[in-house]
Amino acid sequence: QVQLVESGGELVQAGGSLRLSCAASGRTFSNYAMGWFRQAPGKEREFVAAITKAGVTTHYSDSVKGRSTISRDNPKNTVYLQMNSLTPEDAAVYYCAAGVSLGATSAGYTYWGQGTQVTVSS
């Protein structure tokens, strides 16, 4: 089992920045690719970003590419999502997830956190 706890979500103004964190415990963190997903009210959960086990390769959705950075610190068992130039369309509950390999679909991830709320004011 891997337990994931997200933090860092808050209310920010449009154009602002935010760094989300996801702390893992349980099994060896570096054995898992990590992903960030988000879900806005009335919408399906969507992929945001993912990173491989060693942090060498990253993948982003078109909606955040160029203004977001996913990174990980394996000794600290933590994955991060830095988001810049936020817009109201970024408002959602953000979830981190752990899986066997890099992927952009929810089905590829086995363990999920409870989520952290990001609100963006216009």
Backbone hydrogen bonds, N-H to C=O, Kabsch-Sander energy under -0.5 kcal/mol:
donor,donor_aa,acceptor,acceptor_aa,energy
3,Q,25,S,-2.8
5,V,23,A,-2.1
7,S,21,S,-2.3
12,V,10,E,-0.5
12,V,119,T,-2.8
14,A,121,S,-2.6
15,G,86,L,-3.5
16,G,13,Q,-2.3
18,L,83,M,-2.5
20,L,18,L,-0.5
20,L,81,L,-2.9
21,S,7,S,-2.6
22,C,79,V,-1.8
23,A,5,V,-2.6
24,A,77,N,-3.1
25,S,3,Q,-1.9
27,R,1,Q,-1.6
27,R,25,S,-0.6
31,N,28,T,-1.7
32,Y,29,F,-1.9
33,A,99,G,-2.5
34,M,51,I,-2.3
35,G,97,A,-2.6
36,W,49,A,-3.4
37,F,95,Y,-2.9
38,R,46,E,-2.5
39,Q,93,V,-2.1
43,K,40,A,-2.3
46,E,38,R,-3.3
48,V,36,W,-2.6
49,A,36,W,-1.6
50,A,59,H,-2.2
51,I,34,M,-2.7
52,T,57,T,-2.3
55,G,52,T,-1.0
59,H,50,A,-2.1
61,S,48,V,-2.5
64,V,61,S,-1.2
65,K,61,S,-1.6
67,R,64,V,-2.1
68,S,64,V,-0.6
69,T,82,Q,-2.5
71,S,80,Y,-1.7
73,D,78,T,-3.1
76,K,73,D,-0.7
77,N,74,N,-1.2
78,T,73,D,-1.7
79,V,22,C,-2.0
80,Y,71,S,-3.3
81,L,20,L,-2.3
82,Q,69,T,-3.1
83,M,18,L,-3.4
83,M,81,L,-0.6
84,N,67,R,-2.8
85,S,15,G,-0.6
86,L,16,G,-2.4
90,D,87,T,-2.4
91,A,88,P,-1.4
92,A,118,V,-1.5
93,V,39,Q,-2.4
94,Y,92,A,-0.6
94,Y,116,T,-3.0
95,Y,37,F,-3.0
97,A,35,G,-2.3
98,A,111,Y,-2.2
99,G,33,A,-2.7
100,V,108,G,-0.6
108,G,105,T,-1.6
109,Y,106,S,-2.0
110,T,98,A,-2.1
111,Y,98,A,-2.0
113,G,96,C,-2.1
114,Q,4,L,-0.5
116,T,94,Y,-1.9
118,V,92,A,-2.8
119,T,10,E,-2.1
119,T,117,Q,-0.5
121,S,12,V,-2.8
121,S,119,T,-0.5
